[in-house]
């Protein structure tokens, strides 16, 4: 029995007001790796979550880490810092970076339109979408409607018989055949379909699947050996954490443990926190994958009174960050991940849990605020 209706495309953006600057406290900054597992255990107990892992980075280095809780509720198998977690819509920044690589290679440009890449589908889509650009897709300003709640297309795609690129193409045509919810470029509307279309663009201009491109162009160059797609682990063997329902029921890896695989560019990556940290560090240090100016482009938000969204990042000013902070969160309904990062300090806090639900963002905010106060916040920000 399929359960697509309760598999939400929650893959939510973190609210840029998720937590404000930390209150005044004594600054403690350690340059040696510190274990914060005991602090996480207290947060888990308070919020009644199965497990949580956190990492604090500075430059390319991890300066603090912690793991608390269990891989599956009711089973005494502890979570490890090296376990794999589903990061949901935090995948979007990685997909946008893949697009940037192809832009630097001349295979795409930020102004490349849907019509230019897919001229054969033009008769089947609403004319307003023909001129939508790659940049508009990645900044959620294509006119495509908000789609974070489950829709009928999820079950259709889950039952689709064909390759993942073919499924994405089907999803793209279905999405673009309906009238836009807003004029192109006029309004931010969080669209997973937009990222699926951007992924399909990458597939069309290279001849390779999004999964193969992500592995070859991002995971391998960064040494992200644990990175993969869908719910981590093998069914029947507790080799990795299980995602949990709001009722604290662990879900075995398989068909119902994640959104359809075709949704990949919008949010199906899993990896360990140390490996995810390698990607975040590349963005903060602006090296390795693309040129510094290309990273700057990816991190520059569209001027919008609704939300300062760049390409896979919300960008907002924070005192503790000494300027601009990057953030995003993601969930498929069974996992939750969030990152907060200071561009100027080249420091970040990454947090993952193996459960989603109303209480989880607050638990992660508690952990993030604690790590920021302890390791990131400068004296000037915590004494004023």
FIBALO-117285 format. One record per atom (N, C-alpha, C): x, z, y; residue in one letter. Coordinates in steps of 0.1 Angstrom, whole numbers, padded with zeros to 4 digits, always signed. Layout:
% FIBALO-117285
XZYA/...
***
This chain:
% FIBALO-117285
+0008+0000-0012X/+0000+0000+0000X/+0009+0000+0012X/+0006-0009+0021X/+0014-0010+0033X/+0009-0001+0044X/+0018+0004+0053X/+0013+0013+0063X/+0018+0009+0077X/+0017-0004+0080X/+0022-0009+0092X/+0015-0003+0104X/+0002+0001+0102X/-0005+0006+0114X/+0000+0019+0119X/+0007+0027+0111X/+0012+0039+0116X/+0027+0038+0118X/+0033+0026+0117X/+0047+0024+0120X/+0047+0019+0135X/+0049+0028+0144X/+0048+0024+0158X/+0061+0017+0162X/+0060+0007+0171X/+0072+0002+0178X/+0074+0011+0189X/+0077+0024+0186X/+0079+0034+0197X/+0092+0030+0204X/+0102+0026+0198X/+0114+0021+0205X/+0114+0023+0220X/+0111+0035+0224X/+0108+0037+0238X/+0121+0037+0247X/+0119+0033+0259X/+0130+0036+0269X/+0130+0051+0272X/+0141+0056+0275X/+0142+0070+0280X/+0137+0070+0294X/+0128+0079+0297X/+0125+0081+0311X/+0137+0085+0319X/+0139+0078+0331X/+0151+0082+0339X/+0149+0095+0345X/+0138+0102+0344X/+0136+0116+0348X/+0136+0125+0336X/+0141+0121+0325X/+0140+0129+0313X/+0145+0143+0315X/+0156+0144+0321X/+0161+0157+0326X/+0169+0156+0338X/+0168+0165+0347X/+0175+0164+0360X/+0189+0170+0359X/+0195+0172+0370X/+0209+0177+0370X/+0209+0192+0364X/+0219+0195+0357X/+0220+0209+0352X/+0221+0219+0362X/+0215+0231+0360X/+0215+0242+0370X/+0229+0247+0371X/+0232+0255+0381X/+0245+0261+0384X/+0250+0269+0372X/+0262+0267+0369X/+0268+0274+0357X/+0283+0273+0359X/+0290+0281+0351X/+0305+0281+0351X/+0309+0269+0344X/+0318+0261+0350X/+0323+0249+0344X/+0332+0252+0333X/+0330+0245+0321X/+0339+0247+0310X/+0342+0233+0305X/+0355+0228+0306X/+0359+0215+0302X/+0370+0216+0292X/+0368+0211+0280X/+0378+0212+0270X/+0383+0198+0267X/+0396+0196+0265X/+0401+0183+0262X/+0404+0182+0247X/+0403+0193+0239X/+0404+0193+0225X/+0390+0192+0218X/+0389+0185+0207X/+0377+0184+0200X/+0371+0197+0197X/+0358+0199+0201X/+0351+0212+0199X/+0339+0210+0190X/+0336+0219+0181X/+0325+0219+0173X/+0313+0226+0179X/+0302+0219+0182X/+0290+0225+0188X/+0279+0226+0178X/+0282+0227+0166X/+0271+0227+0155X/+0263+0240+0157X/+0269+0251+0160X/+0261+0264+0162X/+0250+0262+0173X/+0254+0256+0184X/+0245+0254+0195X/+0233+0245+0190X/+0236+0235+0182X/+0226+0226+0178X/+0216+0233+0168X/+0222+0241+0160X/+0213+0249+0150X/+0203+0257+0158X/+0206+0263+0169X/+0196+0270+0177X/+0185+0261+0182X/+0189+0249+0187X/+0180+0240+0192X/+0170+0235+0181X/+0176+0232+0169X/+0167+0228+0158X/+0157+0239+0154X/+0162+0251+0154X/+0153+0263+0151X/+0141+0264+0161X/+0145+0262+0174X/+0135+0263+0184X/+0124+0253+0183X/+0129+0240+0180X/+0119+0229+0180X/+0115+0225+0166X/+0120+0232+0156X/+0115+0229+0142X/+0117+0215+0138X/+0130+0210+0139X/+0133+0197+0135X/+0142+0198+0123X/+0142+0187+0114X/+0150+0187+0102X/+0165+0187+0105X/+0170+0178+0114X/+0184+0177+0116X/+0187+0170+0130X/+0200+0172+0134X/+0204+0167+0147X/+0219+0165+0146X/+0224+0155+0153X/+0239+0153+0154X/+0241+0149+0169X/+0252+0154+0175X/+0256+0151+0188X/+0271+0148+0189X/+0274+0140+0199X/+0288+0136+0202X/+0290+0136+0217X/+0301+0141+0222X/+0305+0139+0236X/+0318+0131+0236X/+0318+0121+0245X/+0330+0112+0245X/+0336+0113+0259X/+0349+0110+0260X/+0356+0107+0272X/+0365+0096+0270X/+0363+0085+0277X/+0370+0072+0274X/+0367+0068+0260X/+0377+0065+0253X/+0376+0061+0239X/+0376+0073+0229X/+0377+0085+0234X/+0379+0097+0225X/+0366+0105+0224X/+0364+0111+0212X/+0354+0121+0210X/+0360+0134+0214X/+0354+0142+0223X/+0359+0155+0227X/+0351+0166+0221X/+0339+0164+0217X/+0331+0174+0210X/+0320+0168+0201X/+0317+0175+0190X/+0307+0169+0181X/+0301+0181+0174X/+0289+0178+0168X/+0282+0189+0161X/+0271+0182+0152X/+0269+0189+0141X/+0258+0185+0132X/+0251+0197+0127X/+0238+0197+0126X/+0230+0208+0121X/+0218+0203+0114X/+0213+0211+0104X/+0201+0207+0097X/+0204+0200+0084X/+0193+0194+0079X/+0194+0188+0065X/+0190+0173+0066X/+0194+0166+0056X/+0191+0152+0055X/+0176+0149+0052X/+0170+0158+0044X/+0156+0157+0041X/+0150+0171+0041X/+0138+0172+0048X/+0132+0185+0048X/+0128+0190+0034X/+0131+0203+0031X/+0129+0208+0018X/+0140+0207+0008X/+0150+0199+0012X/+0162+0197+0003X/+0174+0202+0010X/+0182+0211+0003X/+0193+0217+0008X/+0206+0208+0008X/+0205+0197+0015X/+0216+0188+0017X/+0219+0186+0032X/+0230+0192+0036X/+0233+0193+0051X/+0236+0179+0056X/+0232+0178+0069X/+0236+0166+0076X/+0251+0166+0080X/+0257+0155+0081X/+0271+0154+0085X/+0273+0146+0097X/+0283+0148+0105X/+0286+0140+0117X/+0288+0126+0113X/+0292+0123+0101X/+0294+0109+0097X/+0282+0102+0091X/+0271+0109+0090X/+0258+0103+0084X/+0253+0092+0093X/+0245+0084+0088X/+0239+0072+0095X/+0225+0075+0100X/+0222+0071+0112X/+0209+0074+0119X/+0204+0061+0124X/+0191+0059+0124X/+0185+0047+0130X/+0184+0050+0145X/+0189+0040+0153X/+0189+0043+0168X/+0179+0035+0176X/+0169+0029+0169X/+0158+0023+0175X/+0161+0014+0187X/+0155+0016+0198X/+0157+0006+0209X/+0170+0008+0216X/+0178+0017+0212X/+0192+0017+0217X/+0199+0005+0212X/+0193-0002+0203X/+0198-0015+0198X/+0198-0025+0209X/+0189-0024+0219X/+0188-0034+0229X/+0200-0036+0237X/+0208-0026+0240X/+0220-0028+0248X/+0230-0036+0239X/+0230-0034+0226X/+0239-0041+0218X/+0235-0056+0217X/+0222-0059+0216X/+0217-0073+0216X/+0221-0079+0229X/+0219-0072+0240X/+0222-0078+0253X/+0237-0081+0254X/+0245-0073+0248X/+0260-0075+0248X/+0263-0087+0240X/+0257-0089+0229X/+0258-0101+0221X/+0255-0113+0229X/+0244-0113+0236X/+0241-0124+0245X/+0252-0127+0255X/+0258-0116+0261X/+0268-0117+0271X/+0280-0124+0265X/+0283-0121+0252X/+0295-0128+0246X/+0292-0143+0245X/+0280-0147+0242X/+0277-0161+0241X/+0276-0167+0255X/+0273-0160+0265X/+0273-0165+0279X/+0288-0168+0283X/+0297-0158+0280X/+0311-0160+0283X/+0316-0173+0276X/+0311-0175+0264X/+0316-0187+0256X/+0309-0200+0260X/+0300-0199+0269X/+0293-0211+0274X/+0282-0216+0265X/+0278-0209+0255X/+0267-0213+0246X/+0254-0210+0252X/+0253-0200+0261X/+0242-0196+0269X/+0246-0193+0283X/+0236-0192+0292X/+0239-0187+0306X/+0227-0177+0309X/+0229-0169+0319X/+0219-0160+0322X/+0206-0167+0327X/+0208-0179+0332X/+0197-0187+0336X/+0191-0197+0326X/+0197-0197+0314X/+0191-0205+0303X/+0177-0202+0301X/+0168-0212+0300X/+0154-0210+0298X/+0149-0212+0284X/+0138-0207+0281X/+0132-0209+0268X/+0130-0224+0265X/+0126-0231+0275X/+0124-0245+0274X/+0137-0253+0270X/+0148-0249+0276X/+0161-0255+0273X/+0165-0253+0259X/+0163-0241+0254X/+0168-0237+0240X/+0158-0242+0230X/+0145-0242+0233X/+0135-0246+0223X/+0125-0256+0228X/+0131-0268+0232X/+0122-0279+0237X/+0111-0283+0228X/+0113-0281+0215X/+0103-0286+0205X/+0091-0277+0205X/+0091-0265+0210X/+0080-0256+0210X/+0072-0256+0223X/+0076-0264+0233X/+0070-0264+0246X/+0055-0267+0245X/+0051-0277+0237X/+0037-0280+0237X/+0028-0269+0231X/+0034-0259+0224X/+0027-0248+0217X/+0027-0235+0225X/+0033-0235+0237X/+0034-0222+0244X/+0028-0224+0258X/+0024-0212+0264X/+0019-0212+0277X/+0029-0218+0287X/+0025-0227+0296X/+0035-0233+0305X/+0043-0224+0314X/+0037-0212+0316X/+0044-0202+0325X/+0057-0197+0318X/+0057-0197+0305X/+0069-0192+0298X/+0080-0202+0297X/+0078-0215+0300X/+0088-0225+0298X/+0101-0222+0307X/+0099-0216+0318X/+0110-0214+0327X/+0116-0200+0327X/+0111-0192+0318X/+0116-0178+0316X/+0130-0179+0312X/+0139-0171+0319X/+0153-0171+0316X/+0157-0160+0306X/+0169-0162+0301X/+0175-0151+0292X/+0176-0138+0300X/+0181-0138+0312X/+0182-0126+0320X/+0168-0119+0322X/+0158-0127+0324X/+0144-0121+0325X/+0139-0115+0312X/+0143-0121+0301X/+0139-0115+0288X/+0146-0101+0286X/+0159-0101+0290X/+0167-0089+0287X/+0164-0078+0297X/+0158-0081+0309X/+0154-0071+0319X/+0140-0068+0319X/+0132-0073+0309X/+0118-0070+0308X/+0110-0075+0320X/+0114-0087+0325X/+0107-0093+0336X/+0102-0107+0333X/+0099-0110+0320X/+0095-0123+0316X/+0081-0126+0318X/+0072-0116+0320X/+0058-0118+0321X/+0051-0114+0307X/+0059-0112+0297X/+0054-0108+0284X/+0048-0094+0286X/+0037-0091+0278X/+0031-0078+0280X/+0038-0066+0274X/+0036-0055+0279X/+0040-0042+0273X/+0036-0042+0258X/+0045-0039+0249X/+0042-0039+0235X/+0048-0028+0226X/+0048-0016+0232X/+0054-0005+0224X/+0044+0001+0214X/+0032-0003+0215X/+0022+0002+0205X/+0020-0008+0194X/+0017-0004+0181X/+0015-0013+0170X/+0005-0024+0173X/+0008-0036+0169X/-0001-0048+0171X/-0003-0055+0158X/-0012-0064+0157X/-0015-0071+0145X/-0003-0080+0140X/+0005-0084+0149X/+0016-0092+0146X/+0026-0085+0136X/+0026-0072+0137X/+0035-0064+0128X/+0032-0067+0114X/+0020-0066+0110X/+0016-0068+0096X/+0018-0083+0092X/+0015-0092+0101X/+0017-0106+0099X/+0032-0109+0096X/+0040-0103+0104X/+0055-0106+0102X/+0060-0099+0089X/+0054-0087+0087X/+0059-0080+0074X/+0055-0088+0062X/+0045-0096+0062X/+0041-0104+0051X/+0046-0118+0051X/+0054-0121+0062X/+0059-0135+0064X/+0068-0139+0053X/+0066-0151+0048X/+0075-0156+0037X/+0085-0166+0043X/+0097-0162+0045X/+0107-0170+0051X/+0119-0162+0055X/+0129-0168+0061X/+0141-0161+0066X/+0138-0153+0078X/+0147-0144+0082X/+0145-0136+0094X/+0145-0145+0106X/+0154-0155+0108X/+0153-0164+0119X/+0140-0171+0120X/+0134-0175+0108X/+0121-0182+0108X/+0110-0173+0112X/+0111-0160+0108X/+0101-0150+0112X/+0102-0147+0127X/+0114-0147+0133X/+0115-0145+0147X/+0109-0157+0155X/+0112-0169+0150X/+0106-0181+0156X/+0091-0180+0156X/+0085-0176+0145X/+0071-0175+0144X/+0066-0165+0154X/+0072-0153+0154X/+0068-0143+0164X/+0069-0148+0178X/+0080-0155+0181X/+0082-0160+0194X/+0071-0170+0198X/+0067-0179+0190X/+0057-0188+0193X/+0043-0181+0195X/+0041-0172+0186X/+0028-0164+0187X/+0027-0157+0200X/+0038-0150+0205X/+0039-0143+0217X/+0037-0152+0229X/+0044-0163+0229X/+0044-0172+0240X/+0032-0181+0241X/+0024-0181+0231X/+0012-0190+0231X/+0001-0183+0239X/+0002-0170+0242X/-0008-0163+0249X/-0004-0162+0264X/-0014-0162+0273X/-0011-0161+0288X/-0003-0149+0291X/+0007-0150+0301X/+0015-0139+0304X/+0007-0128+0311X/+0012-0116+0310X/+0005-0104+0316X/+0008-0103+0331X/+0019-0110+0335X/+0023-0109+0349X/+0031-0122+0352X/+0032-0125+0365X/+0040-0137+0368X/+0055-0134+0365X/+0061-0144+0361X/+0076-0143+0357X/+0084-0137+0369X/+0091-0127+0366X/+0100-0121+0375X/+0094-0111+0385X/+0081-0108+0384X/+0075-0100+0394X/+0073-0085+0390X/+0073-0082+0377X/+0070-0069+0373X/+0078-0065+0360X/+0082-0052+0359X/+0088-0047+0347X/+0077-0044+0337X/+0078-0050+0325X/+0069-0047+0314X/+0077-0046+0302X/+0079-0035+0296X/+0088-0033+0284X/+0083-0041+0273X/+0091-0050+0269X/+0087-0060+0258X/+0097-0061+0247X/+0093-0057+0236X/+0102-0059+0224X/+0102-0074+0220X/+0091-0081+0222X/+0091-0095+0220X/+0101-0102+0228X/+0104-0098+0240X/+0114-0104+0248X/+0127-0104+0242X/+0131-0093+0236X/+0144-0091+0229X/+0144-0099+0216X/+0133-0100+0209X/+0132-0108+0197X/+0135-0123+0201X/+0129-0127+0212X/+0131-0141+0217X/+0146-0143+0221X/+0152-0133+0228X/+0166-0134+0232X/+0175-0135+0219X/+0171-0128+0209X/+0179-0129+0196X/+0177-0142+0190X/+0165-0148+0191X/+0162-0161+0185X/+0170-0172+0193X/+0172-0170+0206X/+0181-0179+0214X/+0195-0179+0208X/+0200-0167+0206X/+0214-0166+0200X/+0214-0173+0187X/+0204-0172+0178X/+0204-0178+0165X/+0204-0193+0167X/+0196-0198+0176X/+0195-0213+0178X/+0208-0219+0183X/+0214-0213+0192X/+0226-0219+0198X/+0239-0218+0190X/+0238-0209+0180X/+0250-0207+0171X/+0248-0211+0157X/+0235-0212+0152X/+0233-0215+0138X/+0234-0204+0129X/+0237-0192+0134X/+0238-0180+0126X/+0227-0170+0129X/+0223-0161+0119X/+0213-0151+0121X/+0218-0141+0131X/+0208-0134+0137X/+0212-0123+0146X/+0220-0112+0139X/+0216-0109+0126X/+0223-0099+0118X/+0238-0103+0116X/+0240-0116+0113X/+0254-0120+0111X/+0262-0120+0124X/+0255-0124+0135X/+0262-0124+0148X/+0266-0110+0152X/+0257-0101+0150X/+0260-0087+0154X/+0271-0081+0146X/+0271-0084+0133X/+0282-0079+0124X/+0295-0085+0128X/+0296-0099+0130X/+0308-0106+0132X/+0314-0104+0147X/+0304-0103+0156X/+0309-0103+0170X/+0309-0090+0177X/+0303-0080+0171X/+0303-0066+0177X/+0307-0055+0167X/+0301-0054+0156X/+0304-0043+0147X/+0319-0044+0142X/+0323-0056+0137X/+0336-0057+0132X/+0347-0055+0143X/+0346-0062+0154X/+0356-0060+0165X/+0357-0046+0169X/+0346-0038+0169X/+0347-0024+0174X/+0350-0014+0162X/+0350-0019+0150X/+0353-0011+0139X/+0341-0002+0135X/+0329-0007+0138X/+0317+0000+0134X/+0313-0002+0120X/+0321+0004+0111X/+0319+0001+0096X/+0306+0006+0091X/+0300+0016+0097X/+0287+0022+0091X/+0275+0014+0097X/+0277+0005+0106X/+0265-0001+0112X/+0258-0011+0103X/+0245-0011+0103X/+0237-0019+0095X/+0223-0020+0101X/+0213-0024+0093X/+0200-0027+0098X/+0189-0020+0090X/+0179-0015+0096X/+0168-0008+0089X/+0171+0006+0087X/+0162+0013+0079X/+0165+0027+0076X/+0177+0028+0067X/+0186+0038+0070X/+0198+0039+0062X/+0196+0045+0048X/+0205+0043+0040X/+0205+0049+0026X/+0198+0041+0016X/+0198+0046+0004X/+0191+0040-0008X/+0180+0049-0013X/+0169+0042-0016X/+0157+0050-0021X/+0160+0057-0034X/+0156+0069-0035X/+0158+0077-0047X/+0171+0084-0048X/+0180+0081-0038X/+0193+0088-0037X/+0195+0093-0023X/+0197+0106-0022X/+0198+0112-0009X/+0212+0110-0003X/+0217+0098-0002X/+0230+0095+0003X/+0231+0094+0018X/+0220+0094+0025X/+0219+0094+0039X/+0206+0101+0044X/+0206+0106+0056X/+0194+0113+0061X/+0181+0104+0059X/+0170+0110+0058X/+0157+0104+0058X/+0150+0106+0071X/+0143+0095+0076X/+0135+0097+0088X/+0123+0105+0083X/+0117+0112+0093X/+0105+0121+0090X/+0093+0118+0099X/+0082+0120+0093X/+0069+0119+0101X/+0068+0131+0110X/+0058+0131+0118X/+0056+0143+0127X/+0051+0155+0118X/+0047+0152+0106X/+0043+0163+0097X/+0055+0168+0089X/+0067+0163+0092X/+0079+0167+0086X/+0081+0162+0072X/+0075+0151+0069X/+0076+0144+0056X/+0087+0134+0056X/+0097+0135+0047X/+0108+0125+0047X/+0103+0112+0041X/+0107+0101+0047X/+0103+0088+0042X/+0115+0081+0035X/+0113+0076+0023X/+0123+0069+0016X/+0126+0056+0022X/+0139+0051+0022X/+0142+0038+0027X/+0134+0027+0020X/+0130+0018+0027X/+0122+0007+0021X/+0112+0001+0031X/+0102-0006+0027X/+0094-0014+0035X/+0087-0006+0046X/+0082+0006+0043X/+0075+0013+0053X/+0083+0023+0061X/+0096+0023+0059X/+0105+0032+0066X/+0110+0027+0079X/+0107+0015+0083X/+0111+0009+0095X/+0101-0002+0099X/+0102-0006+0112X/+0094-0018+0116X/+0099-0030+0109X/+0092-0041+0109X/+0097-0054+0102X/+0111-0058+0106X/+0119-0062+0097X/+0132-0066+0099X/+0134-0076+0110X/+0124-0085+0112X/+0124-0095+0122X/+0125-0089+0136X/+0121-0077+0138X/+0121-0070+0151X/+0136-0067+0154X/+0145-0069+0146X/+0159-0065+0147X/+0165-0065+0161X/+0165-0076+0169X/+0171-0076+0182X/+0165-0065+0192X/+0153-0061+0189X/+0147-0051+0198X/+0149-0037+0193X/+0154-0035+0180X/+0156-0021+0176X/+0156-0018+0161X/+0165-0023+0153X/+0166-0019+0139X/+0180-0014+0135X/+0189-0013+0144X/+0203-0009+0140X/+0203+0006+0136X/+0211+0008+0125X/+0215+0022+0121X/+0230+0022+0121X/+0236+0034+0123X/+0250+0037+0122X/+0253+0052+0124X/+0265+0055+0122X/+0269+0069+0124X/+0271+0071+0139X/+0271+0083+0143X/+0273+0086+0158X/+0287+0082+0162X/+0298+0085+0155X/+0311+0081+0159X/+0312+0066+0161X/+0304+0058+0153X/+0305+0043+0154X/+0297+0039+0166X/+0285+0045+0168X/+0277+0042+0180X/+0285+0045+0193X/+0293+0056+0192X/+0301+0060+0204X/+0311+0049+0207X/+0316+0042+0197X/+0326+0031+0200X/+0320+0020+0209X/+0307+0017+0207X/+0300+0007+0215X/+0298+0013+0229X/+0293+0025+0230X/+0291+0031+0243X/+0304+0032+0251X/+0315+0036+0244X/+0328+0037+0251X/+0332+0023+0256X/+0330+0013+0249X/+0333-0001+0253X/+0326-0004+0267X/+0314+0001+0268X/+0306-0002+0280X/+0312+0007+0292X/+0316+0019+0289X/+0320+0028+0299X/+0335+0024+0304X/+0343+0020+0295X/+0357+0016+0298X/+0357+0001+0302X/+0347-0006+0299X/+0345-0020+0302X/+0357-0028+0297X/+0359-0027+0283X/+0369-0035+0277X/+0365-0039+0263X/+0373-0047+0257X/+0372-0051+0243X/+0363-0063+0240X/+0350-0062+0243X/+0340-0073+0239X/+0339-0084+0249X/+0337-0080+0262X/+0335-0090+0273X/+0344-0085+0285X/+0344-0094+0295X/+0352-0091+0307X/+0345-0079+0315X/+0353-0072+0322X/+0348-0061+0330X/+0336-0065+0339X/+0337-0077+0345X/+0326-0082+0354X/+0313-0085+0346X/+0315-0088+0333X/+0303-0091+0325X/+0297-0077+0321X/+0305-0067+0318X/+0299-0054+0316X/+0291-0049+0329X/+0297-0052+0341X/+0291-0048+0353X/+0277-0055+0354X/+0277-0068+0350X/+0264-0075+0351X/+0254-0069+0341X/+0258-0065+0329X/+0249-0059+0320X/+0244-0045+0325X/+0251-0039+0333X/+0248-0025+0338X/+0241-0025+0352X/+0239-0037+0357X/+0233-0038+0371X/+0218-0039+0370X/+0210-0029+0374X/+0196-0029+0373X/+0189-0039+0383X/+0178-0044+0379X/+0170-0052+0388X/+0163-0042+0398X/+0163-0046+0410X/+0157-0038+0421X/+0142-0037+0418X/+0137-0026+0415X/+0123-0025+0411X/+0118-0011+0413X/+0107-0009+0421X/+0103+0005+0423X/+0097+0012+0411X/+0095+0004+0400X/+0089+0010+0388X/+0100+0017+0380X/+0111+0009+0377X/+0121+0014+0368X/+0134+0006+0370X/+0145+0013+0372X/+0158+0006+0374X/+0164+0002+0361X/+0159-0009+0355X/+0163-0014+0342X/+0173-0025+0343X/+0184-0024+0336X/+0194-0034+0336X/+0192-0042+0323X/+0202-0044+0315X/+0200-0051+0302X/+0203-0042+0291X/+0193-0035+0286X/+0194-0026+0276X/+0197-0012+0281X/+0198-0010+0294X/+0201+0003+0300X/+0191+0006+0311X/+0187+0018+0312X/+0182+0024+0325X/+0194+0029+0333X/+0194+0026+0346X/+0205+0031+0354X/+0200+0039+0365X/+0205+0051+0366X/+0200+0061+0376X/+0211+0070+0381X/+0210+0074+0394X/+0220+0083+0399X/+0218+0098+0394X/+0229+0104+0391X/+0228+0118+0387X/+0241+0125+0393X/+0239+0137+0399X/+0250+0145+0404X/+0260+0148+0393X/+0256+0151+0381X/+0265+0155+0371X/+0274+0143+0367X/+0268+0131+0369X/+0276+0118+0366X/+0285+0114+0377X/+0284+0121+0388X/+0291+0117+0400X/+0288+0102+0404X/+0275+0099+0403X/+0271+0086+0406X/+0261+0080+0396X/+0263+0068+0392X/+0254+0061+0383X/+0255+0066+0368X/+0244+0068+0362X/+0243+0072+0348X/+0235+0062+0340X/+0240+0058+0328X/+0233+0049+0319X/+0225+0058+0309X/+0213+0053+0306X/+0206+0060+0296X/+0196+0051+0289X/+0192+0055+0277X/+0182+0048+0269X/+0179+0056+0257X/+0167+0055+0252X/+0163+0062+0240X/+0156+0052+0231X/+0155+0056+0218X/+0148+0047+0208X/+0143+0054+0197X/+0132+0049+0191X/+0126+0055+0180X/+0117+0045+0173X/+0117+0045+0159X/+0107+0037+0152X/+0095+0045+0147X/+0094+0058+0151X/+0084+0067+0147X/+0088+0077+0137X/+0101+0075+0131X/+0106+0084+0122X/+0120+0090+0126X/+0126+0084+0135X/+0139+0088+0140X/+0139+0088+0156X/+0149+0094+0162X/+0149+0094+0176X/+0164+0095+0180X/+0168+0086+0190X/+0181+0086+0195X/+0181+0085+0210X/+0191+0091+0216X/+0192+0090+0231X/+0207+0091+0235X/+0210+0084+0246X/+0223+0084+0251X/+0222+0086+0266X/+0231+0094+0272X/+0233+0096+0286X/+0248+0094+0289X/+0252+0086+0299X/+0266+0083+0301X/+0269+0082+0316X/+0280+0087+0320X/+0285+0086+0334X/+0295+0075+0335X/+0292+0065+0343X/+0300+0053+0345X/+0313+0058+0351X/+0313+0066+0362X/+0325+0070+0369X/+0334+0079+0361X/+0328+0088+0354X/+0335+0097+0346X/+0340+0092+0332X/+0334+0080+0328X/+0336+0074+0315X/+0334+0084+0304X/+0323+0092+0306X/+0319+0102+0296X/+0305+0100+0292X/+0302+0104+0279X/+0288+0102+0274X/+0284+0113+0265X/+0271+0115+0263X/+0265+0124+0253X/+0255+0115+0245X/+0257+0115+0232X/+0249+0107+0223X/+0242+0117+0213X/+0229+0116+0211X/+0222+0125+0203X/+0212+0117+0194X/+0212+0122+0181X/+0202+0115+0172X/+0196+0126+0164X/+0183+0124+0160X/+0176+0133+0151X/+0169+0124+0140X/+0166+0130+0129X/+0159+0123+0118X/+0144+0126+0118X/+0138+0127+0130X/+0124+0129+0132X/+0120+0124+0145X/+0108+0119+0147X/+0103+0115+0160X/+0090+0123+0162X/+0085+0122+0174X/+0072+0129+0177X/+0073+0136+0191X/+0062+0141+0196X/+0062+0146+0210X/+0072+0157+0213X/+0076+0165+0203X/+0085+0176+0206X/+0100+0172+0206X/+0103+0160+0201X/+0117+0156+0198X/+0124+0153+0211X/+0118+0145+0221X/+0126+0142+0233X/+0130+0155+0240X/+0121+0165+0240X/+0125+0178+0247X/+0137+0184+0240X/+0137+0184+0227X/+0148+0190+0219X/+0161+0182+0222X/+0160+0169+0223X/+0172+0161+0227X/+0177+0164+0241X/+0167+0165+0250X/+0170+0169+0264X/+0177+0182+0265X/+0173+0192+0257X/+0179+0205+0257X/+0194+0203+0252X/+0196+0196+0242X/+0210+0194+0237X/+0218+0186+0247X/+0212+0176+0253X/+0220+0168+0263X/+0224+0177+0275X/+0214+0184+0280X/+0217+0193+0292X/+0228+0203+0289X/+0228+0208+0277X/+0238+0218+0273X/+0252+0212+0272X/+0253+0200+0266X/+0266+0193+0265X/+0271+0188+0279X/+0261+0184+0288X/+0265+0180+0301X/+0271+0192+0309X/+0264+0203+0308X/+0269+0215+0316X/+0282+0220+0311X/+0284+0218+0298X/+0297+0223+0292X/+0309+0214+0293X/+0306+0201+0292X/+0318+0192+0291X/+0319+0181+0302X/+0308+0178+0309X/+0308+0167+0319X/+0306+0171+0333X/+0297+0180+0336X/+0294+0183+0350X/+0306+0188+0358X/+0310+0181+0369X/+0321+0186+0377X/+0318+0198+0385X/+0328+0206+0389X/+0326+0218+0396X/+0317+0216+0409X/+0319+0205+0415X/+0312+0202+0428X/+0297+0201+0425X/+0293+0197+0413X/+0279+0195+0410X/+0272+0207+0405X/+0280+0217+0400X/+0274+0229+0394X/+0275+0241+0403X/+0281+0240+0414X/+0283+0251+0423X/+0275+0250+0436X/+0270+0238+0438X/+0263+0236+0451X/+0249+0242+0451X/
***
